[in-house]
Amino acid sequence: MANIHLVLLIHGHQPVGNFDSVLEKVYQQSYLPFLEHLAKHPTIRMGLHYTGPLLEWFEERHPEFLGKLRELTARGQVELVGGGFYEPILISIPPKDQAAQIKRMRDFLSRRFGYAPAGAWLAERVWEPQLPSALAAAKVEYTLIDDVHFQSGGFELEQLHGYYIAEDGGATIKVIPGLKSLRYLVPFRGVDEIIGFLRGAAERHPGGMAAMGDDCEKFGAWPGTYDHCYRNGWLERFFTALEANRDWLVTTPPGEYLGEHVALGRADLPAASYTELMEWVLPTPARQQLIALEREFSGRPDVQRFLRGGIWRGFLCKYPEVNLLHKKMLRVSRMVAAARGTGPGSRALIEKARTQLLRAQCNDAYWHGVFGGLYAPHLRTELWRELIRAETAVELLRTKAGAGVVSEKCDFDADGGEEIYLTSPTFAALVKPGDGATLAALDYRPSAVALINSLQRRAEAYHGRLTEVTHAGSGSVASIHDVVRVKEPGLEHRLRHDRWARHSFRLLLFPMGKTFANYDGVRLEESAEFAGGAYRPVKDSGGKLTLEADGDLVLPGTSPSAPRLSVVKDFEFTPGKESFNVRCVVRLKNATNSPGAGPQFQVGIEVVVNLLAPNEADRYLETRSGNGVERHPLRWAGECAGPTLRAVDEWQNVAVSLEAPNVEKYWIAPIETVSESEEGFECVYQGSQILAIWPVNLGPRGEWNGEISMSVHKARG
């Protein structure tokens, strides 16, 4: 019988900032048992890839694992594959950082295992046509992407049992097509069915290749797969079957196969990733349309091959929070690249900042799909923290200690509008005049805390599946892409859709009679003109900003002749030794001369703060009442008296004090998203929204002033 080469490339990754307990659990359920089973079957050979954060964790917590891995590589059973050390989406980072990421992985593997890897794993298999130049320049010989990449370029599935050459500007690399069919068979279907699939491929493509690149976590860490793979013995049966059929089924590491076979030809491929990610990236209405089309043509593979979604870059449009983080990363990258220093310790400081930058390029918080990604606050926070540290460090090389507030006008987030970026030794703040003159980002540098770091709650395509239940056949396990799990009941009732990005110091003018329940339910019906409209910067000096807007105050229930208002927002940023203060003064003026009673409405200035862990005793809100100071968990929702309020995070060592003179009350509500993760639908705390409220009655030409101050300092020490 004709033989075929089974080329497996198994990839293990844990994101920067993931919890140690999670890593330990996945280690015990997936990484360790997979390697132990592989060691018991020495004739089975494959490629393995572990990302830098995981390798560093192995080195610190389980060095014996690296010892087992060295044994398998020494006997030629395992080929280790490289890539970007901190698992960045390569096309999302500057060329210099691409080279640094790949070199750092090569150096690590060379030191620990004695050889430099020839191949590179692409994070999320994100491919763009310019990658051959970047990979070849970094001495990468090959990579693996999905068959959908090739199908998007016009290839037939039957042409994908060998490898191809991809080229950009004369630079070439070898590209292996991974088969989606194998990804969905292994380990979710019976071993006999998989062997049958491979036997058919061998008959049609003698001497060819069937390749699969996929996550190690699917062998034990994905829901239901530990019992399936190990307690029920699927992986042992699979490896035993591969050995039993080795007269025609040859397991071959990827680099070895490429070295012994010639390419099938050129492959000029479009930008793509795996099928699921290209669906996830679409805006919700487009994603729903694509899902409907896929169902309509589920029995037409000839049509399905032409149904594809967007490319990874679309996450920058779909989620402004991703874009803001990405542009902060690019800014810090430029700063680190330009950093120079001659003083003692300067070189070490720059190298440390470079490592912090590279860590902040870890891909997970830059997208969202069935894995939590962007929606996981601890993953976003760790990247922000690394960027704050790196930015603060390199700024010290070019500014004097104790320097005041530096202001810069720029299109920070590349959205076509000009922002104002203010920095000092203790804070960095990004003011967006075009979005209600709000603060989109606010960093407390002494503790490296991104204070806002929240998410706008929006409709996601998967929200419609909340009422579904998971059904799996007896004795089988379903792919993570095919199941619906709910971690707690009633999540469909906790959905909220915000009108505005979760920024701070947003001005909400809304009708009298609105209550806390309206605020919590996003039903204030506030004026869009002043909440999210464009303001004109008219002053920027020494940490003092003045921004203005004017328009008609159109609210539900108001008279047809809406009053004309002018609004002035004054910000004053004042740095301290290890603290800073932001004072926001709002001035309203009724420009209408008409006699009679003026408009009555409520004024709210909203502050958003995310201190991450809503149920931990060392994170809390402090309010004042007739009984003195009351302490609440961060997830607390309710109304309290003014004028002061305090949010404390002892773990991150930061405290935020709010003071609003003459305020009537505060409304406080948790910002909770209902999102999809590998373990099921879950409700995730994304910070607290705090609204200081004043009732207002503006007569003709009447004026009103209100203010709120935010003081940020260390919670301890």
For each residue, the residues with C-beta under 8 A, 3 or more apart:
1: 202 203 247 248
2: 202 203 206 207 248
3: 202 206 207 247 248 249 250
4: 161 198 201 202 205 206 207 208 209 210 248 249 250
5: 207 208 209 210 250 251 252 257
6: 198 209 210 211 212 242 249 250 251 252
7: 46 47 176 209 210 211 212 251 252 253 254 257
8: 46 47 211 212 213 251
9: 46 47 48 49 81 119 121 144 176 178 211 212 213 254
10: 34 46 47 48 49 213 214 215 216 219
11: 48 49 50 51 121 213 214 215 216
12: 30 31 48 49 50 51 54 215 216 217
13: 50 51 53 54 87 123 215 217
14: 18 22 23 26 51 53 54 57
15: 18 53 87 362 363 364 365 379 382
16: 53 86 359 360 362 364 379 382 383 386
17: 362 378 379 381 382 383 385
18: 14 15 22 23 53 378 379
19: 22 23 378
20: 23 24 61
21: 24 25
22: 14 18 19 25 26
23: 14 18 19 20 26 27 54 57 61
24: 20 21 27 28 61
25: 21 22 28 29 221
26: 14 22 23 29 30 31 217 220 221
27: 23 24 30 31 32 61 62 65
28: 24 25 32 33
29: 25 26 33 220 221 226
30: 12 26 27 33 34 216 217 219 220 221 226
31: 12 26 27 34 35 54 65 216
32: 27 28 35 36 62 65
33: 28 29 30 36 37 219 220 229 230 235
34: 10 30 31 37 38 216 219 220 235
35: 31 32 38 39 65 68 69 72
36: 32 33 39 40 68
37: 33 34 40 41 230 235 236 239
38: 34 35 41 44 46 72 77 78 239
39: 35 36 42 68 71 72 77
40: 36 37 239
41: 37 38 44 239 240 242 243
42: 39 75 77
43: 243 246 251
44: 38 41 77 239 242 243 251
45: 76 77 78 79 251 252 253 256
46: 7 8 9 10 38 77 78 79 251 253
47: 7 8 9 10 78 79 80 81 119 253 254 255
48: 9 10 11 12 69 78 79 80 81 216
49: 9 10 11 12 80 81 82 83 121
50: 11 12 13 54 55 58 80
51: 11 12 13 14 54 55 83 84 85 86 87 121
52: 55 56 84 85 86 87 104 105 108
53: 13 14 15 16 18 56 57 86 87 359 362
54: 12 13 14 23 31 50 51 57 58
55: 50 51 52 58 59 66 108 112
56: 52 53 59 60
57: 14 23 53 54 60 61 62
58: 50 54 55 61 62 63 65 66
59: 55 56 63 66 112
60: 56 57 63
61: 20 23 24 27 57 58
62: 27 32 57 58 65 66
63: 58 59 60 66 67
64: 67 68
65: 27 31 32 35 58 62 68 69
66: 55 58 59 62 63 69 70 112
67: 63 64 70 71
68: 35 36 39 64 65 71 72
69: 35 48 65 66 72 73 78 80 113
70: 66 67 73 74 112 113
71: 39 67 68 74 75
72: 35 38 39 68 69 75 77 78
73: 69 70 76 77 78 79 80 113 115
74: 70 71
75: 42 71 72
76: 45 73
77: 38 39 42 44 45 46 72 73
78: 38 45 46 47 48 69 72 73 253
79: 45 46 47 48 73 117 119 253 254 255 256
80: 47 48 49 50 69 73 109 113 115 117
81: 9 47 48 49 117 119 120 121 254
82: 49 102 105 106 109 116 117 118 119 120 121 140
83: 49 51 87 101 102 105 120 121 122 123
84: 51 52 87 88 90 98 101 102 105 120 123 361
85: 51 52 101 102 104 105 108 358
86: 16 51 52 53 101 104 358 359 361 362
87: 13 15 51 52 53 83 84 123 362 363 364
88: 84 92 93 97 98 101 123 358 361 362 363
89: 92 93 123 124 126 312 363 366 367
90: 84 93 98 101 122 123 126 131 134
91: 126 128 130 131 312 313
92: 88 89 126 312 313 326 361 363 366
93: 88 89 90 97 98 101 329 333 361
94: 97 98 330 333 334 337
95: 98 99 134 137
96: 99 100 333 337
97: 88 93 94 100 101 333 357 358 361
98: 84 88 90 93 94 95 101 102 134 138
99: 95 96 102 103 134 137 138
100: 96 97 103 104 354 358
101: 83 84 85 86 88 90 93 97 98 104 105 358 361
102: 82 83 84 85 98 99 105 106 120 135 138 139 140
103: 99 100 106 107 138
104: 52 85 86 100 101 107 108 358
105: 52 82 83 84 85 101 102 108 109 117 120
106: 82 102 103 109 110 116 117 139
107: 103 104 110 111
108: 52 55 85 104 105 111 112
109: 80 82 105 106 112 113 115 116 117
110: 106 107 113 114 115 116
111: 107 108
112: 55 59 66 70 108 109
113: 69 70 73 80 109 110
114: 110
115: 73 80 109 110
116: 82 106 109 110 139
117: 79 80 81 82 105 106 109 120
118: 82 140 141 142 255
119: 9 47 79 81 82 140 141 142 143 144 254 255
120: 81 82 83 84 102 105 117 135 138 140 142 143
121: 9 11 49 51 81 82 83 143 144 213
122: 83 90 125 126 127 131 143 144 145
123: 13 83 84 87 88 89 90 126 363
124: 89 273 274 277 312 363 367
125: 122 144 145 146 149 178 213 273 274 277
126: 89 90 91 92 122 123 273 277 311 312
127: 122 131 145 149 269 271 272 273
128: 91 131 271 311
129: 132 168 268 269 270 271
130: 91 133 134 168
131: 90 91 122 127 128 134 135 143 166 168 173
132: 129 135 136 166 167 168 169 171 172 173
133: 130 136 137 168 169 171
134: 90 95 98 99 130 131 137 138
135: 102 120 131 132 138 140 143 171 173
136: 132 133 139 140 171 172 173
137: 95 99 133 134 171
138: 98 99 102 103 120 134 135
139: 102 106 116 136
140: 82 102 118 119 120 135 136 143 173
141: 118 119 173 174 255 258
142: 118 119 120 163 173 174 175 176 254 255 258
143: 119 120 121 122 131 135 140 173 174 175 176
144: 9 119 121 122 125 175 176 177 178 211 213 254
145: 122 125 127 149 150 175 176 177 178 269 272
146: 125 149 150 177 178 180 213 272 273 274 275
147: 150 151 155 157 160 177 178 179 180
148: 151 152 180 272 274 275 278 308
149: 125 127 145 146 152 153 177 269 270 272 273
150: 145 146 147 153 155 159 160 164 177 267 269
151: 147 148 154 155 156 157 305
152: 148 149 269 270 272 308
153: 149 150 267 268 269 270
154: 151
155: 147 150 151 159 160 177 267
156: 151 159 160
157: 147 151 160 179
158: 161 204 205
159: 150 155 156 264
160: 147 150 155 156 157 177 179
161: 4 158 201 204 205 208 209 210
162: 205 208 209 261 263 264
163: 142 174 175 176 177 209 257 258 261 263 264
164: 150 174 175 177 263 264 265 266 267
165: 172 173 174 175 263 265 266 267
166: 131 132 172 173 174 175 266 267 268 269
167: 132 170 171 172 266 268
168: 129 130 131 132 133 171
169: 132 133
170: 167
171: 132 133 135 136 137 167 168
172: 132 136 165 166 167
173: 131 132 135 136 140 141 142 143 165 166
174: 141 142 143 163 164 165 166 258 263
175: 142 143 144 145 163 164 165 166 267 269
176: 7 9 142 143 144 145 163 209 211 213 254 258
177: 144 145 146 147 149 150 155 160 163 164 211
178: 9 125 144 145 146 147 182 183 211 212 213 214
179: 147 157 160 182 183 210 211 212
180: 146 147 148 183 184 274 275
181: 184 185 197
182: 178 179 185 186 194 197 210 211 212
183: 178 179 180 186 212 214
184: 180 181 188 189 479
185: 181 182 188 189 193 194 197
186: 182 183 189 194 212 214 238
187: 218 219 225 228 229 234 235 238 477
188: 184 185 476 477 478 479
189: 184 185 186 193 194 476
190: 193 194
191: 194 195 234 237 238 241
192: 195 196 241
193: 185 189 190 196 197
194: 182 185 186 189 190 191 197 198 238 241
195: 191 192 198 199 241 245 249
196: 192 193 199 200
197: 181 182 185 193 194 200 201
198: 4 6 194 195 201 202 210 245 249
199: 195 196 202 203 248 249
200: 196 197 203 204
201: 4 161 197 198 204 205 208 210
202: 1 2 3 4 198 199 205 206 208 248 249
203: 1 2 199 200 206
204: 158 161 200 201
205: 4 158 161 162 201 202 208 209 210
206: 2 3 4 202 203
207: 2 3 4 5 261
208: 4 5 161 162 201 202 205
209: 4 5 6 7 161 162 163 176 205 252 257 261
210: 4 5 6 7 161 179 182 198 201 205
211: 6 7 8 9 144 176 177 178 179 182 254
212: 6 7 8 9 178 179 182 183 186
213: 8 9 10 11 121 125 144 146 176 178
214: 10 11 178 183 186 218
215: 10 11 12 13 218 222
216: 10 11 12 30 31 34 48 219 221
217: 12 13 26 30 220 221 222
218: 187 214 215 221 222 225 480
219: 10 30 33 34 187 216 225 229 235
220: 26 29 30 33 34 217 225 226 229 230
221: 25 26 29 30 216 217 218 225 226
222: 215 217 218 225 480 678
223: 480 483 485 678 679 680
224: 227 228 472 477 478
225: 187 218 219 220 221 222 228 229 477
226: 29 30 220 221 229 230 231
227: 224 230 231 232 477
228: 187 224 225 231 232 234 477
229: 33 187 219 220 225 226 232 234 235
230: 33 37 220 226 227 233 234 235
231: 226 227 228
232: 227 228 229 475
233: 230 236 237
234: 187 191 228 229 230 237 238
235: 33 34 37 187 219 229 230 238 239
236: 37 233 239 240
237: 191 233 234 240 241
238: 186 187 191 194 234 235 241 242
239: 37 38 40 41 44 235 236 242 243
240: 41 236 237 243 244
241: 191 192 194 195 237 238 244 245
242: 6 41 44 238 239 245 246 249 251
243: 41 43 44 239 240 246
244: 240 241
245: 195 198 241 242 248 249
246: 43 242 243 249 250 251
247: 1 3
248: 1 2 3 4 199 202 245
249: 3 4 6 195 198 199 202 242 245 246
250: 3 4 5 6 246
251: 5 6 7 8 43 44 45 46 242 246
252: 5 6 7 45 209 256 257
253: 7 45 46 47 78 79 256 257
254: 7 9 47 79 81 119 142 144 176 211 257 258
255: 47 79 118 119 141 142 258 259
256: 45 79 252 253 259 260
257: 5 7 163 209 252 253 254 260 261
258: 141 142 163 174 176 254 255 261
259: 255 256
260: 256 257
261: 162 163 207 209 257 258
262:
263: 162 163 164 165 174
264: 159 162 163 164
265: 164 165
266: 164 165 166 167
267: 150 153 155 164 165 166 175
268: 129 153 166 167
269: 127 129 145 149 150 152 153 166 175 272
270: 129 149 152 153
271: 127 128 129 311 312 313
272: 127 145 146 148 149 152 269 278 308 311
273: 124 125 126 127 146 149 277 278 311 312
274: 124 125 146 148 180 277 278
275: 146 148 180 278 279 308 309
276: 279 280 369 370 481
277: 124 125 126 273 274 280 281 309 312 367 369
278: 148 272 273 274 275 281 282 308 309 310 311
279: 275 276 282 287 290 291 309
280: 276 277 287 309 367 368 369 370
281: 277 278 309 310 311 312 314 315 318 367
282: 278 279 286 287 290 309 310 314 318
283: 286 287 314 317 318
284: 287 288 458 459 460 461
285: 288 289
286: 282 283 289 290 309 310
287: 279 280 282 283 284 290 291 309 461
288: 284 285 291 292 461 464
289: 285 286 292 293
290: 279 282 286 287 293 294 307 309
291: 279 287 288 294 295 461
292: 288 289 295 296
293: 289 290 296 297 307
294: 290 291 297 298 304 307
295: 291 292 298
296: 292 293
297: 293 294 300 303 304 307
298: 294 295 304
299:
300: 297 303 304
301: 304 305
302: 305
303: 297 300 306 307
304: 294 297 298 300 301 307
305: 151 301 302
306: 303
307: 290 293 294 297 303 304
308: 148 152 272 275 278
309: 275 277 278 279 280 281 282 286 287 290
310: 278 281 282 286 313 314
311: 126 128 271 272 273 278 281 314
312: 89 91 92 124 126 271 273 277 281 315 367
313: 91 92 271 310 316 317
314: 281 282 283 310 311 317 318
315: 281 312 318 319 322 366 367 368 374
316: 313 319 322 323 326
317: 283 313 314 323
318: 281 282 283 314 315 322
319: 315 316 322 323 368 374
320: 323 324 413 415 456 501
321: 324 325 374 380 455 456 501
322: 315 316 318 319 325 326 365 366 367 374
323: 316 317 319 320 326 327 413 414 415
324: 320 321 327 328 413 430 440 441
325: 321 322 328 329 365 366 380 383 384 387
326: 92 316 322 323 329 330 366
327: 323 324 330 331 412 413 414
328: 324 325 331 332 384 387 391 441
329: 93 325 326 332 333 357 360 361 383 387
330: 94 326 327 333 334
331: 327 328 334 335 391 412
332: 328 329 335 336 357 360 387 390 391 394
333: 93 94 96 97 329 330 336 337 357
334: 94 330 331 337 338
335: 331 332 338 339 390 391 394 395
336: 332 333 339 350 353 354 357 390 394
337: 94 96 333 334
338: 334 335
339: 335 336 350 353 394 397 398
340: 346 397
341: 346 347 349 350 397
342: 346
343: 346 397
344:
345: 348 349
346: 340 341 342 343 349 350 397
347: 341 350 351
348: 345 351 352
349: 341 345 346 352 353 393 394 396 397
350: 336 339 341 346 347 353 354 393 394 397
351: 347 348 354 355
352: 348 349 355 356 393
353: 336 339 349 350 356 357 389 390 393 394
354: 100 336 350 351 357 358 390
355: 351 352 358 359
356: 352 353 359 360 386 387 389 390 393
357: 97 329 332 333 336 353 354 360 361 386 387 390
358: 85 86 88 97 100 101 104 354 355 361
359: 16 53 86 355 356 362 382 383 386
360: 16 329 332 356 357 383 384 386 387 390
361: 84 86 88 92 93 97 101 329 357 358
362: 15 16 17 53 86 87 88 359 365 383
363: 15 87 88 89 92 123 124 366 367
364: 15 16 87 367 371 373 376 379
365: 15 322 325 362 373 374 376 379 380 382 383
366: 89 92 315 322 325 326 363 373 374
367: 89 124 277 280 281 312 315 322 363 364 373 374
368: 280 315 319 371 372 373 374 375 675
369: 276 277 280 373 676
370: 276 280 480 481 676 677 678
371: 364 368 677 678
372: 368 375 376 379 675 676 677 678 684
373: 364 365 366 367 368 369 376 379
374: 315 319 321 322 365 366 367 368 379 380 455
375: 368 372 455 673 675 677 684 686
376: 364 365 372 373 379 380 677 684
377: 380 381 453 610 612 684 685 686 687
378: 17 18 19 381 382 612
379: 15 16 17 18 364 365 372 373 374 376 382 383
380: 321 325 365 374 376 377 383 384 450 453
381: 17 377 378 384 385 450 453 610 612
382: 15 16 17 359 365 378 379 385 386
383: 16 17 325 329 359 360 362 365 379 380 386 387
384: 325 328 360 380 381 387 388 443 450 453
385: 17 381 382 388 389 448 449 450
386: 16 356 357 359 360 382 383 389 390
387: 325 328 329 332 356 357 360 383 384 390 391
388: 384 385 391 392 428 443 445 448 449 450
389: 353 356 385 386 392 393 448
390: 332 335 336 353 354 356 357 360 386 387 393 394
391: 328 331 332 335 387 388 394 395 428
392: 388 389 395 396 425 445 448
393: 349 350 352 353 356 389 390 396 397
394: 332 335 336 339 349 350 353 390 391 397 398
395: 335 391 392 398 399 423 425
396: 349 392 393 399 401 425
397: 339 340 341 343 346 349 350 393 394
398: 339 394 395
399: 395 396 403 406 425
400: 403
401: 396 425
402: 425
403: 399 400 406 424 425
404: 424 542 543 575
405: 422 423 424 542 543 573 575
406: 399 403 422 423 424
407: 420 421 422 540 541 543 545
408: 420 421 422 423
409: 418 419 420 421 540
410: 418 419 421
411: 414 415 416 417 418 419
412: 327 331 419 421 430
413: 320 323 324 327 419 440
414: 323 327 411
415: 320 323 411
416: 411
417: 411 432 433 434 534
418: 409 410 411 433 434
419: 409 410 411 412 413 430 431 432 433 434 440
420: 407 408 409 430 431 433 537 540 545
421: 407 408 409 410 412 428 429 430 431
422: 405 406 407 408 427 428 429 430 431 543 545 573
423: 395 405 406 408 427 428 429
424: 403 404 405 406 427 428 543 573 575 580
425: 392 395 396 399 401 402 403 445 575
426: 444 445 446 575 576 577 578 579 580
427: 422 423 424 442 443 444 445 573 575 580 712
428: 388 391 421 422 423 424 441 442 443 445
429: 421 422 423 439 441 442 443 573 582
430: 324 412 419 420 421 422 439 440 441 442
431: 419 420 421 422 437 438 439 440 545 547 571
432: 417 419 435 436 437 438 439 440 503
433: 417 418 419 420 437 534 535 536 537 547
434: 417 418 419 534 535
435: 432 438 440 500 501 503 532
436: 432 500 503 506 507 530 531 532 533 535
437: 431 432 433 505 507 535 547 549 569
438: 431 432 435 501 503 504 505 506
439: 429 430 431 432 442 452 503 504 505 582
440: 324 413 419 430 431 432 435 452 501 503
441: 324 328 428 429 430 450 452 453
442: 427 428 429 430 439 450 451 452 504 582
443: 384 388 427 428 429 448 449 450 451
444: 426 427 447 448 449 451 580 654 712
445: 388 392 425 426 427 428 448
446: 426 578 579 714
447: 444 652 653 654 714
448: 385 388 389 392 443 444 445
449: 385 388 443 444 649 652 653 654
450: 380 381 384 385 388 441 442 443 453 610
451: 442 443 444 504 609 610 654 656 712
452: 439 440 441 442 502 503 504 608 609 610 687
453: 377 380 381 384 441 450 610 687
454: 502 608 610 671 686 687
455: 321 374 375 502 671 673 686
456: 320 321 498 500 501 502
457: 495 496 497 498 522 671 672 673 686
458: 284 497 498
459: 284 463 497
460: 284 463 675 676
461: 284 287 288 291 464
462: 465 466 676 681
463: 459 460 466 492 495 674
464: 288 461
465: 462 468 484
466: 462 463 486 491 492 674 681
467: 492
468: 465 484
469: 484 486
470: 478 483 484 485
471:
472: 224 476 477 478 483
473: 476
474:
475: 232
476: 188 189 472 473
477: 187 188 224 225 227 228 472
478: 188 224 470 472 482 483
479: 184 188 482 483
480: 218 222 223 370 483 678
481: 276 370
482: 478 479
483: 223 470 472 478 479 480
484: 465 468 469 470 680 681
485: 223 470 679 680 681
486: 466 469 489 491 680 681
487: 679 680 681 682
488: 491 682 683
489: 486
490: 493 494
491: 466 486 488 494 495 674 681 682 683
492: 463 466 467 495 674
493: 490
494: 490 491 672 674 683
495: 457 463 491 492 674
496: 457 521 522 672
497: 457 458 459 522
498: 456 457 458 501 502 522
499: 522 526 528 531 532
500: 435 436 456 503 506 531 532
501: 320 321 435 438 440 456 498
502: 452 454 455 456 498 608 671 686 687 689
503: 432 435 436 438 439 440 452 500 506 608
504: 438 439 442 451 452 606 607 608 609 710
505: 437 438 439 569 571 582 584 605 606 607 708
506: 436 438 500 503 531 532 605 606
507: 436 437 530 531 567 569 586 603 604 605 606
508: 524 526 527 531 603 604 605 606 691
509: 526 527 530 531 553 555 565 601 602 603 604
510: 514 524 525 526 527 555 601 602 604
511: 514 525 555 556 557 558 601 602
512: 600 601 602 695
513:
514: 510 511 518 519 523 524 525 602
515: 518 519
516: 519 520 637 638 639 667 669
517: 520 521 523
518: 514 515 521 523 524 525
519: 514 515 516 522 523 524 667 669 691
520: 516 517 637 667 669
521: 496 517 518
522: 457 496 497 498 499 519
523: 514 517 518 519
524: 508 510 514 518 519 604
525: 510 511 514 518 555 556
526: 499 508 509 510 530 531 555 604
527: 508 509 510 530 531 551 553 554 555
528: 499 531 532 533
529: 533 549 551 552 553 554
530: 436 507 509 526 527 533 549 551 553 565 567
531: 436 499 500 506 507 508 509 526 527 528
532: 435 436 499 500 506 528
533: 436 528 529 530 549 551
534: 417 433 434 549
535: 433 434 436 437 547 548 549 567 569
536: 433 547 548 549
537: 420 433 540 545 546 547
538: 546 547 548
539: 544 545 546
540: 407 409 420 537 544 545 546
541: 407 544
542: 404 405
543: 404 405 407 422 424 572 573 574 575
544: 539 540 541 570 571 572 573
545: 407 420 422 431 537 539 540 569 570 571 572 573
546: 537 538 539 540 568 569 570 571
547: 431 433 437 535 536 537 538 568 569 571
548: 535 536 538 566 567 568 569
549: 437 529 530 533 534 535 536 566 567 569
550: 564 565 566 567 591
551: 527 529 530 533 564 565
552: 529 562 563 564 565
553: 509 527 529 530 558 562 563 564 565 599 601
554: 527 529 558 562
555: 509 510 511 525 526 527 558 562 599 601
556: 511 525
557: 511
558: 511 553 554 555 562 599
559: 562
560:
561: 594
562: 552 553 554 555 558 559
563: 552 553 590 591 592 598 599 698
564: 550 551 552 553 590 591 592
565: 509 530 550 551 552 553 588 589 590 591 698
566: 548 549 550 588 589 591
567: 507 530 535 548 549 550 586 587 588 589
568: 546 547 548 586 587 589
569: 437 505 507 535 545 546 547 548 549 584 585 586 587
570: 544 545 546 583 584 585 586 587
571: 431 505 544 545 546 547 582 583 584
572: 543 544 545 581 582 583 585
573: 405 422 424 427 429 543 544 545 580 581 582
574: 543 580 581 582 583
575: 404 405 424 425 426 427 543 579 580
576: 426 579 580 581 713
577: 426
578: 426 446 713 714
579: 426 446 575 576 711 712 713 714
580: 424 426 427 444 573 574 575 576 711 712
581: 572 573 574 576 709 710 711 712
582: 429 439 442 505 571 572 573 574 709 710 712
583: 570 571 572 574 707 708 709 710
584: 505 569 570 571 605 707 708 709 710
585: 569 570 572 705 706 707
586: 507 567 568 569 570 603 605 705 706 707
587: 567 568 569 570 703 704 705
588: 565 566 567 603 696 698 703 704 705
589: 565 566 567 568 698 701 702 703
590: 563 564 565 598 599 698 699 700 701 702 703
591: 550 563 564 565 566 701
592: 563 564 598 700 701
593: 700 701
594: 561 700
595: 700
596: 700
597: 600 697 699
598: 563 590 592 697 698 699 700 702
599: 553 555 558 563 590 697 698
600: 512 597 695 696 697
601: 509 510 511 512 553 555 695 696
602: 509 510 511 512 514 693 694 695 696
603: 507 508 509 586 588 693 694 695 696 704 706
604: 507 508 509 510 524 526 667 691 692 693 694
605: 505 506 507 508 584 586 660 691 692 706 708
606: 504 505 506 507 508 689 690 691 692
607: 504 505 658 689 690 691 692 708 710
608: 452 454 502 503 504 671 687 688 689 690
609: 451 452 504 647 656 687 688 690
610: 377 381 450 451 452 453 454 671 686 687 688
611: 619 634 647 648 649 652 654 687 688
612: 377 378 381 619 649 652 685
613: 616 619 634 651 685
614: 619 633 634 635 670 685
615: 633 634 635
616: 613 619 651
617: 620
618: 649 650 651
619: 611 612 613 614 616 633 634 648 649 650 651
620: 617 631 632 633 634 647 648
621: 631 632 633 634 636 645 646 647 648 668 688
622: 629 630 631 632 645 646 647 648
623: 629 630 632 640 641 645 666 668
624: 628 629 630 640 641 644 645
625: 628 630 640 641
626:
627: 630
628: 624 625
629: 622 623 624
630: 622 623 624 625 627 640
631: 620 621 622
632: 620 621 622 623 636 638
633: 614 615 619 620 621 636
634: 611 613 614 615 619 620 621 647 670 685 688
635: 614 615 670 672 685
636: 621 632 633 668 670
637: 516 520 668 669 670
638: 516 632 667 668
639: 516 665 666 667 668
640: 623 624 625 630 645 665 666 668
641: 623 624 625 665 666
642: 645 660 662 663 664 665 666 692
643: 659 660 661 662 663
644: 624 657 658 659
645: 621 622 623 624 640 642 657 658 659 666 668 690
646: 621 622 655 656 657 658
647: 609 611 620 621 622 634 655 656 658 688 690
648: 611 619 620 621 622 654 655 656 715
649: 449 611 612 618 619 652 653 654 655 715
650: 618 619 653 715 716
651: 613 616 618 619
652: 447 449 611 612 649 715
653: 447 449 649 650 714 715 716 717
654: 444 447 449 451 611 648 649 712 713 714 715
655: 646 647 648 649 712 713 714 715
656: 451 609 646 647 648 710 711 712
657: 644 645 646 710 711 712 713
658: 607 644 645 646 647 666 690 692 708 709 710 711
659: 643 644 645 708 709 711
660: 605 642 643 663 666 692 706 707 708 709
661: 643 707
662: 642 643 694 706
663: 642 643 660 666 692 693 694 706 708
664: 642 693 694 695
665: 639 640 641 642 693
666: 623 639 640 641 642 645 658 660 663 690 691 692 693
667: 516 519 520 604 638 639 690 691 693
668: 621 623 636 637 638 639 640 645 688 689 690 691
669: 516 519 520 637 688 689
670: 614 634 635 636 637 685 687 688 689
671: 454 455 457 502 608 610 685 686 687 688 689
672: 457 494 496 635 683 684 685 686
673: 375 455 457 683 684 686
674: 463 466 491 492 494 495 681 682 683 684
675: 368 372 375 460 681 682 684
676: 369 370 372 460 462 680 681
677: 370 371 372 375 376 680 681 682
678: 222 223 370 371 372 480
679: 223 485 487 682
680: 223 484 485 486 487 676 677
681: 462 466 484 485 486 487 491 674 675 676 677
682: 487 488 491 674 675 677 679
683: 488 491 494 672 673 674
684: 372 375 376 377 672 673 674 675
685: 377 612 613 614 634 635 670 671 672
686: 375 377 454 455 457 502 610 671 672 673
687: 377 452 453 454 502 608 609 610 611 670 671
688: 608 609 610 611 621 634 647 668 669 670 671
689: 502 606 607 608 668 669 670 671
690: 606 607 608 609 645 647 658 666 667 668
691: 508 519 604 605 606 607 666 667 668
692: 604 605 606 607 642 658 660 663 666 706 708
693: 602 603 604 663 664 665 666 667
694: 602 603 604 662 663 664 704 706
695: 512 600 601 602 603 664
696: 588 600 601 602 603 704
697: 597 598 599 600 702
698: 563 565 588 589 590 598 599 702 703 704
699: 590 597 598 702
700: 590 592 593 594 595 596 598
701: 589 590 591 592 593
702: 589 590 598 697 698 699
703: 587 588 589 590 698
704: 587 588 603 694 696 698
705: 585 586 587 588
706: 585 586 603 605 660 662 663 692 694
707: 583 584 585 586 660 661
708: 505 583 584 605 607 658 659 660 663 692
709: 581 582 583 584 658 659 660
710: 504 581 582 583 584 607 656 657 658
711: 579 580 581 656 657 658 659
712: 427 444 451 579 580 581 582 654 655 656 657
713: 576 578 579 654 655 657
714: 446 447 578 579 653 654 655 717
715: 648 649 650 652 653 654 655
716: 650 653
717: 653 714
